[in-house]
């Protein structure tokens, strides 16, 4: 079902079965439009996932929206998800309750460098699916791409000779990101050993399903969840987590804030500064552990 159709069904439910006023319906409709502006790759209800709520909350938080506004929108989207699940339109949208922000900006979950290595090494390279999953994880962590950018990645965006990826991000702003040799190595392995041997329908896109169609946002979430579980990670990990890791680990290793801002595609450097708080927190935590163990 097209995402607009699903949303309109819910709005009709609110109007005729819940008896909400026209003003309330307009508020809900506006919240849904804002949500879709963040996730332009969502075309149908099949593209929805419960993890979108956390990602949506974080993106709005770092852009400086008030906590009350974020929470109201998250509740509106979550109620939409409940409706779609109850009606049998899309299953698996409601899992653990989302932790709503309690302050104006909050810190995202980030894996340690040891944890990210475990995640990257989780796929089974003896299987075609494992090779694709390895390539996906390596490219995500190496480039800090958004979910929509990875799902929609095409061949003309990857420059193998210069180890660069060019993407069009929010606001149709183009940016170029270096890609590590390790990521490029597994991307080439996937293309030659897996992709070239299966059916191909969406030929312009790099990452395809077994049926030769472009992978979806849900497909990507499943890859992350499966491998996080496989390597025993207790933290709740989703595709956006690798973007957070990309930025945080760069700053931990001495990268300049402006350079990280450019690679992430943030218009405002203040958005990128959330990751400096993460690196500072790590230093404090390490110091506290040192004092405890002394």
MIDOSE-1310 file (N, C-alpha, C; in nm, 2 decimals, decimal comma, always signed):
residues 294
xxxx	+0,08/-0,12/+0,00/+0,00/+0,00/+0,00/+0,09/+0,13/+0,00; +0,05/+0,22/-0,08/+0,13/+0,35/-0,08/+0,12/+0,41/+0,05; +0,23/+0,48/+0,10/+0,23/+0,53/+0,23/+0,13/+0,64/+0,25; +0,10/+0,72/+0,14/-0,01/+0,82/+0,16/-0,14/+0,76/+0,18
xxxx	-0,17/+0,64/+0,12/-0,30/+0,58/+0,13/-0,31/+0,53/+0,28; -0,20/+0,47/+0,33/-0,21/+0,43/+0,47/-0,23/+0,54/+0,57; -0,17/+0,65/+0,54/-0,19/+0,77/+0,63/-0,33/+0,82/+0,62; -0,38/+0,83/+0,50/-0,52/+0,88/+0,48/-0,62/+0,79/+0,55
xxxx	-0,60/+0,66/+0,54/-0,69/+0,56/+0,61/-0,69/+0,59/+0,76; -0,57/+0,62/+0,82/-0,56/+0,65/+0,96/-0,63/+0,78/+0,99; -0,61/+0,88/+0,91/-0,68/+1,01/+0,93/-0,83/+0,99/+0,92; -0,88/+0,91/+0,83/-1,02/+0,89/+0,83/-1,07/+0,82/+0,96
xxxx	-0,99/+0,72/+1,01/-1,02/+0,65/+1,13/-1,03/+0,76/+1,25; -0,94/+0,85/+1,25/-0,94/+0,95/+1,36/-1,06/+1,04/+1,34; -1,10/+1,07/+1,22/-1,21/+1,16/+1,20/-1,35/+1,10/+1,23; -1,37/+0,98/+1,17/-1,50/+0,92/+1,18/-1,52/+0,82/+1,29
xxxx	-1,41/+0,76/+1,34/-1,43/+0,66/+1,45/-1,39/+0,72/+1,58; -1,29/+0,81/+1,58/-1,24/+0,87/+1,71/-1,31/+1,01/+1,73; -1,36/+1,06/+1,63/-1,43/+1,19/+1,64/-1,34/+1,31/+1,66; -1,22/+1,31/+1,61/-1,13/+1,42/+1,63/-1,17/+1,54/+1,54
xxxx	-1,14/+1,66/+1,59/-1,18/+1,78/+1,52/-1,09/+1,80/+1,40; -1,14/+1,89/+1,31/-1,06/+1,93/+1,19/-0,92/+1,98/+1,22; -0,91/+2,06/+1,33/-0,78/+2,11/+1,37/-0,69/+2,00/+1,41; -0,74/+1,90/+1,49/-0,65/+1,79/+1,53/-0,61/+1,70/+1,41
xxxx	-0,70/+1,68/+1,31/-0,67/+1,61/+1,19/-0,56/+1,68/+1,12; -0,57/+1,81/+1,11/-0,47/+1,89/+1,04/-0,33/+1,88/+1,11; -0,33/+1,88/+1,24/-0,20/+1,86/+1,31/-0,14/+1,73/+1,29; -0,22/+1,62/+1,29/-0,17/+1,49/+1,26/-0,11/+1,48/+1,11
xxxx	-0,19/+1,54/+1,02/-0,15/+1,54/+0,88/-0,01/+1,61/+0,86; +0,00/+1,72/+0,93/+0,13/+1,80/+0,93/+0,25/+1,72/+0,98; +0,22/+1,65/+1,09/+0,32/+1,56/+1,15/+0,37/+1,45/+1,06; +0,27/+1,40/+0,99/+0,31/+1,29/+0,89/+0,39/+1,35/+0,77
xxxx	+0,36/+1,47/+0,73/+0,43/+1,53/+0,62/+0,58/+1,56/+0,66; +0,59/+1,60/+0,79/+0,73/+1,63/+0,84/+0,81/+1,50/+0,85; +0,74/+1,39/+0,90/+0,80/+1,26/+0,91/+0,85/+1,21/+0,77; +0,77/+1,23/+0,67/+0,81/+1,18/+0,53/+0,92/+1,27/+0,47
xxxx	+0,93/+1,39/+0,51/+1,04/+1,48/+0,47/+1,17/+1,43/+0,51; +1,17/+1,36/+0,63/+1,30/+1,31/+0,68/+1,34/+1,18/+0,61; +1,24/+1,11/+0,56/+1,26/+0,97/+0,50/+1,20/+0,97/+0,36; +1,26/+1,04/+0,27/+1,21/+1,05/+0,13/+1,21/+0,92/+0,06
xxxx	+1,28/+0,81/+0,11/+1,28/+0,68/+0,04/+1,16/+0,60/+0,07; +1,08/+0,64/+0,17/+0,96/+0,56/+0,21/+0,85/+0,59/+0,11; +0,82/+0,49/+0,04/+0,71/+0,50/-0,07/+0,59/+0,42/-0,03; +0,60/+0,31/+0,04/+0,49/+0,22/+0,07/+0,50/+0,19/+0,22
xxxx	+0,39/+0,13/+0,27/+0,39/+0,09/+0,41/+0,49/-0,02/+0,44; +0,53/-0,10/+0,34/+0,63/-0,20/+0,35/+0,76/-0,15/+0,39; +0,79/-0,02/+0,36/+0,92/+0,05/+0,39/+0,93/+0,09/+0,54; +0,82/+0,08/+0,61/+0,82/+0,13/+0,75/+0,88/+0,03/+0,84
xxxx	+0,94/+0,08/+0,95/+1,00/+0,00/+1,05/+0,99/+0,07/+1,19; +0,99/+0,00/+1,30/+0,98/+0,06/+1,43/+1,10/+0,14/+1,46; +1,22/+0,11/+1,40/+1,34/+0,18/+1,43/+1,34/+0,32/+1,37; +1,25/+0,35/+1,28/+1,23/+0,48/+1,23/+1,20/+0,59/+1,34
xxxx	+1,13/+0,54/+1,44/+1,09/+0,63/+1,55/+1,21/+0,69/+1,62; +1,31/+0,60/+1,65/+1,43/+0,65/+1,72/+1,51/+0,74/+1,63; +1,52/+0,70/+1,51/+1,59/+0,78/+1,41/+1,53/+0,92/+1,39; +1,40/+0,92/+1,38/+1,32/+1,05/+1,37/+1,34/+1,14/+1,49
xxxx	+1,33/+1,08/+1,61/+1,35/+1,15/+1,73/+1,49/+1,22/+1,74; +1,59/+1,14/+1,70/+1,73/+1,19/+1,71/+1,75/+1,30/+1,61; +1,70/+1,28/+1,49/+1,73/+1,38/+1,38/+1,66/+1,52/+1,42; +1,54/+1,51/+1,48/+1,48/+1,63/+1,52/+1,54/+1,70/+1,64
xxxx	+1,59/+1,61/+1,73/+1,66/+1,66/+1,85/+1,79/+1,74/+1,82; +1,87/+1,69/+1,73/+1,99/+1,76/+1,70/+1,97/+1,88/+1,61; +1,85/+1,89/+1,56/+1,82/+2,02/+1,48/+1,75/+2,12/+1,58; +1,75/+2,09/+1,70/+1,71/+2,19/+1,80/+1,56/+2,20/+1,83
xxxx	+1,48/+2,11/+1,78/+1,33/+2,12/+1,81/+1,31/+2,09/+1,96; +1,20/+2,16/+2,01/+1,17/+2,14/+2,15/+1,12/+2,00/+2,18; +1,16/+1,95/+2,30/+1,12/+1,82/+2,34/+0,97/+1,79/+2,33; +0,89/+1,89/+2,37/+0,75/+1,87/+2,36/+0,70/+1,84/+2,22
xxxx	+0,76/+1,91/+2,13/+0,72/+1,90/+1,98/+0,76/+1,76/+1,93; +0,89/+1,72/+1,97/+0,94/+1,59/+1,92/+0,85/+1,48/+1,98; +0,82/+1,48/+2,11/+0,74/+1,38/+2,17/+0,60/+1,37/+2,11; +0,54/+1,48/+2,08/+0,41/+1,48/+2,03/+0,41/+1,42/+1,89
xxxx	+0,51/+1,45/+1,81/+0,52/+1,39/+1,68/+0,55/+1,24/+1,68; +0,64/+1,20/+1,78/+0,67/+1,06/+1,79/+0,55/+0,98/+1,83; +0,47/+1,03/+1,92/+0,34/+0,97/+1,96/+0,25/+0,96/+1,85; +0,24/+1,06/+1,76/+0,15/+1,06/+1,65/+0,19/+0,95/+1,55
xxxx	+0,32/+0,94/+1,52/+0,37/+0,84/+1,43/+0,35/+0,70/+1,49; +0,38/+0,69/+1,62/+0,36/+0,55/+1,68/+0,22/+0,51/+1,67; +0,12/+0,60/+1,69/-0,02/+0,57/+1,68/-0,06/+0,52/+1,54; +0,00/+0,59/+1,44/-0,02/+0,55/+1,31/+0,03/+0,40/+1,29
xxxx	+0,15/+0,38/+1,34/+0,21/+0,24/+1,33/+0,12/+0,14/+1,39; +0,06/+0,17/+1,51/-0,03/+0,08/+1,58/-0,15/+0,05/+1,49; -0,20/+0,16/+1,43/-0,32/+0,14/+1,34/-0,29/+0,05/+1,23; -0,18/+0,07/+1,16/-0,14/-0,01/+1,04/-0,12/-0,16/+1,08
xxxx	-0,07/-0,18/+1,20/-0,05/-0,32/+1,25/-0,18/-0,38/+1,29; -0,26/-0,31/+1,36/-0,39/-0,36/+1,40/-0,48/-0,40/+1,28; -0,47/-0,32/+1,17/-0,55/-0,34/+1,05/-0,49/-0,45/+0,96; -0,37/-0,50/+1,00/-0,30/-0,60/+0,92/-0,24/-0,55/+0,80
xxxx	-0,21/-0,42/+0,79/-0,15/-0,36/+0,67/+0,00/-0,38/+0,67; +0,06/-0,37/+0,79/+0,20/-0,39/+0,80/+0,23/-0,44/+0,94; +0,30/-0,56/+0,95/+0,33/-0,62/+1,08/+0,47/-0,58/+1,12; +0,50/-0,60/+1,25/+0,63/-0,57/+1,31/+0,67/-0,43/+1,33
xxxx	+0,57/-0,34/+1,34/+0,60/-0,20/+1,36/+0,60/-0,16/+1,51; +0,55/-0,24/+1,59/+0,54/-0,20/+1,74/+0,62/-0,31/+1,82; +0,73/-0,26/+1,87/+0,81/-0,35/+1,96/+0,83/-0,29/+2,09; +0,95/-0,28/+2,14/+0,97/-0,22/+2,27/+0,93/-0,07/+2,27
xxxx	+0,88/-0,02/+2,38/+0,84/+0,12/+2,39/+0,96/+0,21/+2,36; +0,94/+0,31/+2,28/+1,05/+0,41/+2,26/+1,07/+0,50/+2,38; +1,20/+0,53/+2,41/+1,23/+0,62/+2,51/+1,23/+0,76/+2,46; +1,13/+0,84/+2,50/+1,11/+0,97/+2,45/+1,22/+1,07/+2,51
xxxx	+1,26/+1,16/+2,43/+1,37/+1,26/+2,48/+1,32/+1,33/+2,60; +1,41/+1,35/+2,70/+1,37/+1,42/+2,83/+1,44/+1,56/+2,83; +1,53/+1,58/+2,74/+1,60/+1,71/+2,73/+1,61/+1,75/+2,59; +1,65/+1,87/+2,56/+1,65/+1,93/+2,43/+1,74/+1,85/+2,33
xxxx	+1,85/+1,80/+2,38/+1,93/+1,72/+2,29/+1,98/+1,60/+2,37; +1,98/+1,48/+2,31/+2,02/+1,36/+2,38/+2,12/+1,29/+2,29; +2,20/+1,21/+2,36/+2,31/+1,14/+2,29/+2,26/+1,01/+2,23; +2,30/+0,98/+2,10/+2,26/+0,86/+2,04/+2,35/+0,74/+2,09
xxxx	+2,30/+0,62/+2,06/+2,38/+0,50/+2,09/+2,49/+0,49/+1,99; +2,61/+0,47/+2,05/+2,73/+0,45/+1,96/+2,81/+0,33/+2,01; +2,86/+0,25/+1,91/+2,93/+0,13/+1,95/+3,08/+0,17/+1,97; +3,15/+0,10/+2,06/+3,29/+0,12/+2,07/+3,36/+0,07/+1,95
xxxx	+3,49/+0,10/+1,93/+3,56/+0,05/+1,82/+3,57/-0,10/+1,82; +3,58/-0,16/+1,94/+3,58/-0,31/+1,94/+3,45/-0,37/+1,90; +3,34/-0,30/+1,94/+3,21/-0,35/+1,91/+3,18/-0,34/+1,76; +3,23/-0,23/+1,70/+3,20/-0,21/+1,56/+3,28/-0,32/+1,48
xxxx	+3,40/-0,35/+1,53/+3,48/-0,46/+1,46/+3,41/-0,59/+1,47; +3,35/-0,62/+1,58/+3,27/-0,74/+1,60/+3,15/-0,75/+1,50; +3,09/-0,64/+1,49/+2,97/-0,63/+1,40/+3,02/-0,65/+1,25; +3,12/-0,58/+1,21/+3,17/-0,59/+1,08/+3,22/-0,73/+1,04
xxxx	+3,26/-0,80/+1,14/+3,31/-0,94/+1,12/+3,21/-1,05/+1,14; +3,08/-1,01/+1,17/+2,98/-1,11/+1,19/+2,93/-1,18/+1,07; +2,92/-1,12/+0,95/+2,87/-1,19/+0,84/+2,95/-1,31/+0,80; +2,88/-1,42/+0,75/+2,95/-1,54/+0,71/+2,99/-1,53/+0,56
xxxx	+3,12/-1,51/+0,54/+3,17/-1,49/+0,40/+3,17/-1,62/+0,31; +3,13/-1,73/+0,37/+3,12/-1,85/+0,30/+2,98/-1,86/+0,22; +2,89/-1,76/+0,26/+2,76/-1,76/+0,19/+2,74/-1,63/+0,11; +2,67/-1,64/+0,00/+2,65/-1,52/-0,08/+2,58/-1,40/+0,00
xxxx	+2,48/-1,44/+0,08/+2,42/-1,34/+0,16/+2,51/-1,27/+0,26; +2,61/-1,35/+0,31/+2,71/-1,30/+0,41/+2,80/-1,20/+0,34; +2,83/-1,22/+0,21/+2,92/-1,13/+0,14/+2,85/-1,00/+0,12; +2,72/-1,01/+0,08/+2,65/-0,88/+0,06/+2,63/-0,81/+0,20
xxxx	+2,60/-0,88/+0,30/+2,59/-0,81/+0,43/+2,72/-0,75/+0,48; +2,83/-0,82/+0,45/+2,96/-0,76/+0,48/+2,99/-0,63/+0,41; +2,95/-0,63/+0,28/+2,97/-0,51/+0,19/+2,89/-0,40/+0,24; +2,76/-0,43/+0,28/+2,67/-0,33/+0,33/+2,72/-0,26/+0,46
xxxx	+2,76/-0,35/+0,55/+2,81/-0,30/+0,68/+2,94/-0,21/+0,66; +3,03/-0,26/+0,58/+3,16/-0,19/+0,55/+3,13/-0,05/+0,49; +3,04/-0,05/+0,39/+3,01/+0,08/+0,32/+2,94/+0,18/+0,42; +2,85/+0,13/+0,50/+2,78/+0,22/+0,59/+2,88/+0,28/+0,69
xxxx	+2,96/+0,19/+0,75/+3,05/+0,24/+0,85/+3,16/+0,33/+0,79; +3,20/+0,30/+0,67/+3,31/+0,37/+0,61/+3,27/+0,51/+0,56; +3,14/+0,52/+0,53/+3,10/+0,65/+0,46/+3,00/+0,73/+0,54; +2,94/+0,67/+0,64/+2,84/+0,74/+0,72/+2,71/+0,78/+0,64
xxxx	+2,68/+0,70/+0,54/+2,56/+0,73/+0,46/+2,43/+0,71/+0,54; +2,33/+0,79/+0,51/+2,20/+0,77/+0,56/+2,14/+0,64/+0,50; +2,04/+0,59/+0,57/+1,97/+0,47/+0,52/+1,92/+0,49/+0,37; +1,86/+0,60/+0,35/+1,80/+0,63/+0,21/+1,91/+0,63/+0,11
xxxx	+2,03/+0,69/+0,15/+2,14/+0,70/+0,06/+2,21/+0,57/+0,02; +2,21/+0,48/+0,12/+2,27/+0,34/+0,10/+2,17/+0,26/+0,01; +2,05/+0,27/+0,04/+1,94/+0,19/-0,03/+1,94/+0,24/-0,18; +1,96/+0,36/-0,20/+1,95/+0,42/-0,34/+2,08/+0,44/-0,41
xxxx	+2,19/+0,38/-0,35/+2,32/+0,39/-0,41/+2,33/+0,33/-0,55; +2,38/+0,41/-0,64/+2,40/+0,36/-0,78/+2,55/+0,35/-0,82; +2,57/+0,29/-0,93/+2,71/+0,27/-0,98/+2,78/+0,40/-1,01; +2,71/+0,50/-1,07/+2,77/+0,62/-1,10/+2,80/+0,71/-0,98
xxxx	+2,77/+0,67/-0,86/+2,80/+0,74/-0,74/+2,94/+0,69/-0,68; +2,98/+0,58/-0,73/+3,11/+0,52/-0,67/+3,22/+0,54/-0,76; +3,33/+0,60/-0,72/+3,45/+0,62/-0,80/+3,56/+0,53/-0,74; +3,57/+0,41/-0,80/+3,66/+0,31/-0,74/+3,81/+0,36/-0,75
xxxx	+3,84/+0,43/-0,86/+3,98/+0,47/-0,88/+4,03/+0,57/-0,77; +3,94/+0,66/-0,73/+3,98/+0,76/-0,63/+3,92/+0,73/-0,49; +3,86/+0,61/-0,47/+3,80/+0,57/-0,34/+3,70/+0,68/-0,29; +3,61/+0,72/-0,37/+3,51/+0,82/-0,33/+3,37/+0,78/-0,36
xxxx	+3,28/+0,83/-0,28/+3,13/+0,81/-0,30/+3,07/+0,95/-0,31; +2,99/+0,97/-0,41/+2,92/+1,10/-0,42/+2,77/+1,08/-0,40; +2,71/+1,15/-0,31/+2,56/+1,13/-0,28/+2,49/+1,27/-0,28; +2,37/+1,26/-0,31/+2,28/+1,38/-0,30/+2,20/+1,36/-0,17
xxxx	+2,22/+1,45/-0,07/+2,16/+1,43/+0,06/+2,04/+1,52/+0,07; +2,01/+1,56/+0,20/+1,89/+1,64/+0,22/+1,91/+1,78/+0,16; +1,80/+1,83/+0,11/+1,81/+1,96/+0,04/+1,88/+1,95/-0,09; +1,89/+1,83/-0,15/+1,95/+1,80/-0,27/+2,10/+1,86/-0,28
xxxx	+2,16/+1,85/-0,16/+2,30/+1,90/-0,15/+2,39/+1,78/-0,18; +2,48/+1,80/-0,28/+2,58/+1,70/-0,31/+2,70/+1,70/-0,22; +2,75/+1,58/-0,18/+2,87/+1,57/-0,11/+2,95/+1,45/-0,15; +3,08/+1,46/-0,13/+3,17/+1,35/-0,17/+3,24/+1,30/-0,05
xxxx	+3,24/+1,17/-0,03/+3,30/+1,11/+0,09/+3,40/+1,00/+0,05; +3,52/+1,01/+0,12/+3,62/+0,90/+0,09/+3,57/+0,77/+0,15; +3,60/+0,66/+0,08/+3,56/+0,53/+0,12/+3,69/+0,44/+0,15; +3,69/+0,37/+0,26/+3,81/+0,30/+0,29/+3,84/+0,18/+0,19
xxxx	+3,97/+0,15/+0,18/+4,00/+0,04/+0,09/+3,93/-0,09/+0,13; +3,92/-0,11/+0,27/+3,85/-0,23/+0,32/+3,71/-0,24/+0,27; +3,64/-0,13/+0,27/+3,50/-0,13/+0,23/+3,49/-0,15/+0,08; +3,58/-0,09/+0,00/+3,58/-0,10/-0,14/+3,61/-0,25/-0,18
xxxx	+3,70/-0,31/-0,10/+3,74/-0,45/-0,13/+3,61/-0,54/-0,12; +3,53/-0,53/-0,02/+3,42/-0,62/+0,00/+3,30/-0,58/-0,09; +3,30/-0,45/-0,13/+3,20/-0,41/-0,23/+3,23/-0,47/-0,36; +3,36/-0,48/-0,40/+3,39/-0,54/-0,53/+3,37/-0,69/-0,52
xxxx	+3,39/-0,75/-0,40/+3,37/-0,90/-0,39/+3,22/-0,93/-0,41; +3,13/-0,84/-0,35/+2,99/-0,86/-0,36/+2,95/-0,85/-0,51; +3,00/-0,75/-0,58/+2,96/-0,73/-0,72/+3,00/-0,84/-0,81; +3,12/-0,90/-0,79/+3,17/-1,00/-0,87/+3,12/-1,14/-0,84
xxxx	+3,11/-1,17/-0,71/+3,08/-1,30/-0,66/+2,93/-1,33/-0,63; +2,86/-1,22/-0,61/+2,71/-1,24/-0,57/+2,62/-1,17/-0,67; +2,63/-1,04/-0,68/+2,53/-0,96/-0,76/+2,53/-1,01/-0,91; +2,65/-1,03/-0,97/+2,66/-1,06/-1,11/+2,60/-1,20/-1,14
xxxx	+2,58/-1,28/-1,04/+2,54/-1,42/-1,06/+2,39/-1,44/-1,03; +2,32/-1,34/-0,99/+2,18/-1,35/-0,97/+2,10/-1,27/-1,07; +1,96/-1,28/-1,05/+1,88/-1,20/-1,14/+1,89/-1,05/-1,11; +1,88/-0,97/-1,22/+1,90/-0,82/-1,20/+1,79/-0,75/-1,27
xxxx	+1,71/-0,68/-1,20/+1,60/-0,60/-1,25/+1,62/-0,45/-1,23; +1,66/-0,41/-1,11/+1,69/-0,27/-1,09/+1,84/-0,25/-1,11; +1,88/-0,26/-1,23/+2,02/-0,27/-1,27/+2,11/-0,15/-1,23; +2,05/-0,03/-1,21/+2,13/+0,09/-1,17/+2,17/+0,09/-1,03
xxxx	+2,10/+0,01/-0,94/+2,13/+0,01/-0,80/+2,23/-0,09/-0,77; +2,31/-0,06/-0,67/+2,42/-0,15/-0,63/+2,37/-0,27/-0,55; +2,30/-0,25/-0,45/+2,26/-0,35/-0,36/+2,12/-0,40/-0,39; +2,11/-0,53/-0,42/+1,99/-0,60/-0,47/+1,95/-0,71/-0,38
xxxx	+1,82/-0,75/-0,38/+1,78/-0,86/-0,31/+1,80/-0,99/-0,39; +1,77/-1,11/-0,34/+1,79/-1,23/-0,42/+1,70/-1,23/-0,55; +1,60/-1,15/-0,55/+1,51/-1,14/-0,66/+1,55/-1,04/-0,76; +1,67/-0,97/-0,73/+1,72/-0,87/-0,83/+1,66/-0,73/-0,82
xxxx	+1,58/-0,71/-0,71/+1,52/-0,58/-0,69/+1,60/-0,50/-0,59; +1,59/-0,37/-0,60/+1,66/-0,28/-0,50/+1,63/-0,32/-0,36; +1,72/-0,32/-0,27/+1,69/-0,35/-0,13/+1,61/-0,24/-0,07; +1,53/-0,27/+0,03/+1,44/-0,17/+0,10/+1,51/-0,13/+0,23
xxxx	+1,45/-0,03/+0,29/+1,49/+0,01/+0,42/+1,47/-0,10/+0,52; +1,36/-0,18/+0,51/+1,34/-0,29/+0,60/+1,44/-0,40/+0,58; +1,48/-0,42/+0,46/+1,59/-0,52/+0,43/+1,71/-0,48/+0,50; +1,75/-0,36/+0,50/+1,87/-0,31/+0,56/+1,86/-0,32/+0,71
xxxx	+1,75/-0,29/+0,77/+1,73/-0,30/+0,91/+1,75/-0,45/+0,96; +1,70/-0,54/+0,88/+1,71/-0,68/+0,91/+1,86/-0,73/+0,90; +1,93/-0,68/+0,81/+2,08/-0,71/+0,80/+2,15/-0,66/+0,93; +2,12/-0,54/+0,97/+2,19/-0,49/+1,09/+2,15/-0,57/+1,22
xxxx	+2,02/-0,59/+1,23/+1,97/-0,67/+1,35/+2,03/-0,81/+1,36; +2,02/-0,88/+1,24/+2,07/-1,01/+1,24/+2,22/-1,03/+1,28; +2,30/-0,94/+1,23/+2,44/-0,94/+1,26/+2,48/-0,89/+1,40; +2,40/-0,79/+1,45/+2,42/-0,75/+1,58/+2,39/-0,86/+1,68
xxxx	+2,28/-0,93/+1,65/+2,24/-1,04/+1,74/+2,35/-1,15/+1,73; +2,40/-1,18/+1,61/+2,50/-1,28/+1,59/+2,63/-1,26/+1,67; +2,67/-1,13/+1,68/+2,79/-1,11/+1,75/+2,77/-1,07/+1,90; +2,64/-1,08/+1,94/+2,61/-1,07/+2,08/+2,61/-0,93/+2,14
xxxx	+2,58/-0,83/+2,05/+2,57/-0,69/+2,10/+2,44/-0,67/+2,18; +2,46/-0,61/+2,30/+2,34/-0,59/+2,38/+2,28/-0,46/+2,35; +2,35/-0,36/+2,29/+2,30/-0,23/+2,26/+2,20/-0,25/+2,14; +2,10/-0,16/+2,14/+2,00/-0,16/+2,03/+2,06/-0,10/+1,91
xxxx	+2,09/-0,17/+1,81/+2,16/-0,12/+1,69/+2,07/-0,12/+1,57; +2,07/-0,01/+1,50/+2,00/+0,01/+1,37/+2,09/+0,07/+1,27; +2,06/+0,08/+1,14/+2,15/+0,14/+1,04/+2,20/+0,27/+1,08; +2,12/+0,36/+1,14/+2,17/+0,49/+1,17/+2,28/+0,49/+1,27
xxxx	+2,29/+0,38/+1,35/+2,39/+0,36/+1,45/+2,53/+0,37/+1,38; +2,54/+0,31/+1,27/+2,67/+0,31/+1,20/+2,71/+0,45/+1,15; +2,61/+0,53/+1,12/+2,64/+0,67/+1,09/+2,69/+0,74/+1,21; +2,63/+0,72/+1,33/+2,68/+0,78/+1,45/+2,82/+0,73/+1,48
xxxx	+2,85/+0,60/+1,46/+2,98/+0,55/+1,49/+3,09/+0,61/+1,39; +3,05/+0,62/+1,27/+3,14/+0,69/+1,17/+3,18/+0,82/+1,22; +3,09/+0,91/+1,26/+3,12/+1,04/+1,30/+3,20/+1,04/+1,43; +3,16/+0,97/+1,53/+3,22/+0,97/+1,66/+3,36/+0,91/+1,65
xxxx	+3,38/+0,81/+1,58/+3,52/+0,75/+1,57/+3,61/+0,84/+1,49; +3,56/+0,91/+1,39/+3,65/+1,00/+1,32/+3,70/+1,11/+1,42; +3,61/+1,17/+1,50/+3,64/+1,27/+1,59/+3,74/+1,22/+1,70; +3,71/+1,10/+1,75/+3,80/+1,04/+1,85/+3,94/+1,02/+1,79
xxxx	+3,95/+1,00/+1,66/+4,09/+0,98/+1,60/+4,15/+1,11/+1,54; +4,09/+1,22/+1,58/+4,15/+1,35/+1,55/+4,10/+1,42/+1,43; +3,99/+1,38/+1,37/+3,93/+1,45/+1,25/+3,88/+1,58/+1,29; +3,88/+1,68/+1,20/+3,83/+1,81/+1,23/+3,68/+1,81/+1,22
xxxx	+3,61/+1,89/+1,31/+3,47/+1,89/+1,31/+3,41/+1,94/+1,18; +3,47/+2,03/+1,11/+3,42/+2,08/+0,98/+3,42/+1,97/+0,88; +3,53/+1,89/+0,88/+3,54/+1,79/+0,78/+3,44/+1,68/+0,80; +3,41/+1,65/+0,93/+3,30/+1,55/+0,96/+3,17/+1,61/+0,92
xxxx	+3,15/+1,73/+0,94/+3,02/+1,80/+0,90/+3,00/+1,78/+0,75; +3,10/+1,81/+0,67/+3,09/+1,79/+0,53/+3,06/+1,65/+0,49; +3,13/+1,55/+0,55/+3,10/+1,41/+0,51/+2,96/+1,37/+0,55; +2,91/+1,42/+0,66/+2,78/+1,38/+0,70/+2,67/+1,45/+0,63
xxxx	+2,70/+1,57/+0,57/+2,60/+1,64/+0,49/+2,52/+1,73/+0,58; +2,57/+1,77/+0,70/+2,50/+1,86/+0,79/+2,51/+2,00/+0,74; +2,40/+2,07/+0,73/+2,40/+2,21/+0,69/+2,46/+2,30/+0,80; +2,43/+2,27/+0,92/+2,48/+2,35/+1,04/+2,58/+2,27/+1,12
xxxx	+2,69/+2,32/+1,15/+2,79/+2,25/+1,23/+2,75/+2,22/+1,37; +2,65/+2,30/+1,41/+2,59/+2,27/+1,55/+2,53/+2,13/+1,55; +2,48/+2,08/+1,44/+2,42/+1,95/+1,44/+2,53/+1,84/+1,46; +2,65/+1,87/+1,40/+2,76/+1,77/+1,41/+2,82/+1,77/+1,55
xxxx	+2,80/+1,88/+1,62/+2,87/+1,90/+1,75/+2,81/+1,80/+1,85; +2,70/+1,74/+1,82/+2,64/+1,63/+1,91/+2,75/+1,52/+1,93; +2,83/+1,50/+1,83/+2,93/+1,39/+1,84/+3,05/+1,43/+1,92; +3,07/+1,56/+1,94/+3,18/+1,60/+2,03/+3,14/+1,57/+2,17
xxxx	+3,01/+1,58/+2,20/+2,96/+1,54/+2,34/+2,99/+1,39/+2,36; +2,97/+1,31/+2,26/+2,99/+1,17/+2,28/+3,14/+1,14/+2,30; +3,23/+1,21/+2,23/+3,37/+1,18/+2,26/+3,41/+1,23/+2,40; +3,36/+1,34/+2,44/+3,38/+1,39/+2,57/+3,33/+1,30/+2,68
xxxx	+3,21/+1,24/+2,66/+3,16/+1,15/+2,75/+3,24/+1,03/+2,76; +3,30/+0,98/+2,65/+3,39/+0,86/+2,65/+3,51/+0,89/+2,74; +3,57/+1,01/+2,73/+3,68/+1,04/+2,81/+3,65/+1,04/+2,96; +3,53/+1,10/+2,99/+3,49/+1,10/+3,13/+3,47/+0,96/+3,18
xxxx	+3,40/+0,87/+3,10/+3,37/+0,74/+3,14/+3,50/+0,66/+3,17; +3,60/+0,68/+3,08/+3,73/+0,61/+3,09/+3,80/+0,65/+3,22; +3,79/+0,78/+3,25/+3,85/+0,83/+3,37/+3,79/+0,78/+3,49; +3,65/+0,77/+3,49/+3,58/+0,71/+3,60/+3,62/+0,57/+3,62
xxxx	+3,63/+0,49/+3,51/+3,67/+0,35/+3,53/+3,81/+0,34/+3,58; +3,90/+0,43/+3,54/+4,03/+0,42/+3,59/+4,04/+0,45/+3,74; +3,95/+0,54/+3,79/+3,95/+0,57/+3,93/+3,89/+0,46/+4,01; +3,79/+0,39/+3,95/+3,73/+0,28/+4,02/+3,82/+0,16/+4,04
xx	+3,91/+0,14/+3,93/+3,99/+0,02/+3,93/+4,13/+0,05/+3,99; +4,15/+0,17/+4,03/+4,28/+0,21/+4,08/+4,30/+0,15/+4,22
